[in-house]
Amino acid sequence: MPKHPRVSQQLYLLTATKPAEEMATRDQPYYAAGTIQWVSRLAFEPPLLGVSVGLFSHLNETIDHSGSFTLHLLDQARAHYAERFAGSNRVEDNTINGVAFTLKGRALLLEELPYLHCRLKQSHRHGDHTLHVGEIIESRALPAGWQPLVTAQDELDYHQTLAQKG
């Protein structure tokens, strides 16, 4: 069997919020957060970012309705956050899944993590994911000595995927 290319990817947390006064069916703001790994810079000018979100994630509706999203960068010290945000969300007091957050306009910010806050430009639903394209409008810089949280290398087997479709 031929060897397939191996890739490693960084893990991120994605958040979005919708204020209560903008929702007809809720009297409380809605917060959505989740772990993602498919992220790409799309343009320098304007500064565009693409994030891919699973089709049935609660993040999609919240991003579409709020018109923005915030990408948080994870480091090795916060590797446990990736698992903590992989499922459903629990909001209590000023925490989401046990992690402190603050609201800054439409940005739902987790602790002191570096972030890129984006204004939603477009969403494209294809296959089992939605690609959200956002213009970066605010950010928090990486601290000195930053070590990104990277997943183990996975084999990509596009040949098998294509054969299954054939």
C-alpha positions in Angstrom: 0.0 0.0 0.0 1.5 3.4 -0.9 2.3 5.9 1.8 0.1 9.0 1.8 1.1 12.5 2.8 1.0 13.4 6.4 -0.1 16.8 7.7 -0.3 18.4 11.1 -2.8 21.1 12.0 -3.1 23.6 14.7 -6.2 23.5 17.1 -8.2 26.6 17.8 -11.3 27.7 19.7 -14.0 29.6 17.8 -16.6 31.7 19.6 -19.7 33.7 18.6 -22.4 35.5 20.5 -25.8 36.9 19.8 -27.1 39.6 22.1 -30.6 39.0 23.7 -32.1 42.2 22.4 -31.5 41.0 18.8 -33.3 37.7 19.3 -37.1 37.2 19.2 -37.1 33.9 21.1 -34.7 34.5 23.9 -34.3 36.9 26.8 -30.7 35.9 27.4 -27.7 36.3 25.1 -26.7 33.1 23.2 -23.0 32.0 23.4 -21.5 29.4 21.1 -18.0 28.0 21.3 -16.2 25.0 19.8 -12.8 23.5 18.8 -11.9 23.7 15.2 -8.8 22.9 13.2 -9.4 24.1 9.6 -8.3 27.7 9.4 -6.6 29.7 6.6 -5.6 33.3 5.8 -7.4 34.1 2.6 -6.1 37.6 1.7 -3.7 40.3 2.9 -5.9 43.3 1.9 -8.4 43.3 3.3 -7.2 40.9 5.9 -9.5 37.8 5.4 -9.6 34.6 7.4 -11.5 31.4 6.6 -12.7 29.0 9.2 -14.4 25.7 8.6 -17.2 24.6 10.9 -19.0 21.2 11.0 -22.4 21.6 9.2 -24.5 20.7 12.3 -22.5 22.8 14.8 -24.4 25.4 16.8 -21.6 27.8 15.8 -23.0 28.2 12.3 -26.3 29.7 13.2 -24.8 32.0 15.8 -22.1 33.2 13.4 -24.7 33.8 10.7 -27.0 35.7 13.0 -24.4 37.7 14.8 -22.3 38.6 11.8 -19.0 38.0 13.5 -16.8 35.4 15.1 -13.7 35.2 17.2 -10.8 32.8 16.6 -8.8 32.0 19.7 -5.3 30.5 19.4 -4.4 27.7 21.7 -1.0 26.9 23.1 0.5 23.7 24.6 -0.4 24.9 28.2 -4.1 25.0 27.2 -4.3 21.7 25.3 -7.1 20.5 27.6 -9.3 23.3 26.2 -9.5 21.5 22.8 -11.3 18.6 24.5 -13.4 20.8 26.8 -14.9 22.7 23.8 -15.3 19.6 21.5 -18.9 19.0 22.7 -21.8 21.0 24.0 -21.4 24.3 25.9 -22.3 25.0 29.5 -22.6 28.7 30.5 -22.5 29.5 34.2 -21.8 32.9 35.6 -19.1 34.4 33.4 -17.7 31.1 32.3 -18.3 28.8 29.3 -17.3 25.2 29.8 -15.5 26.4 33.0 -13.4 29.0 31.2 -13.8 32.7 32.1 -15.0 35.0 29.3 -15.7 38.6 28.7 -17.7 40.4 26.1 -16.1 43.2 24.1 -18.8 44.4 21.7 -19.6 41.4 19.7 -16.4 39.5 20.6 -16.7 36.7 23.1 -13.2 36.6 24.5 -11.8 33.6 26.5 -9.4 34.5 29.3 -6.3 36.1 27.9 -5.9 34.0 24.8 -4.6 35.6 21.7 -7.4 36.1 19.2 -8.6 37.4 15.8 -12.0 38.9 15.8 -13.7 39.0 12.4 -16.7 40.6 10.8 -18.5 38.0 8.7 -18.2 38.6 5.0 -19.7 35.4 3.5 -20.6 31.8 4.5 -20.4 28.9 2.0 -22.1 25.6 2.9 -20.6 22.7 1.0 -20.4 19.0 1.9 -20.3 18.4 5.7 -18.8 21.8 6.6 -19.5 25.6 6.3 -16.7 27.9 5.4 -17.1 31.3 7.1 -15.0 34.1 5.6 -14.3 37.0 7.9 -12.5 40.3 7.8 -10.1 40.6 10.7 -11.1 43.8 12.6 -9.4 43.3 16.0 -6.7 41.1 17.5 -4.7 40.3 20.6 -1.0 39.6 20.0 0.8 36.4 20.7 2.9 36.4 23.9 6.6 35.8 23.8 7.6 32.2 23.6 4.2 31.1 22.1 4.0 27.4 21.3 0.9 26.6 19.2 -1.1 23.5 20.0 -0.6 21.2 17.0 -2.4 17.9 16.4 -0.5 14.7 15.7 0.2 14.1 12.1 -2.6 12.3 10.3 -2.4 10.4 7.0 -4.5 11.9 4.3 -6.0 9.2 2.1 -7.8 11.1 -0.6 -7.3 8.1 -3.0 -9.5 5.9 -0.7 -12.1 8.6 -0.3 -12.4 9.1 -4.1 -12.5 5.3 -4.6 -15.4 5.0 -2.1 -17.3 7.7 -4.1 -16.5 6.0 -7.5 
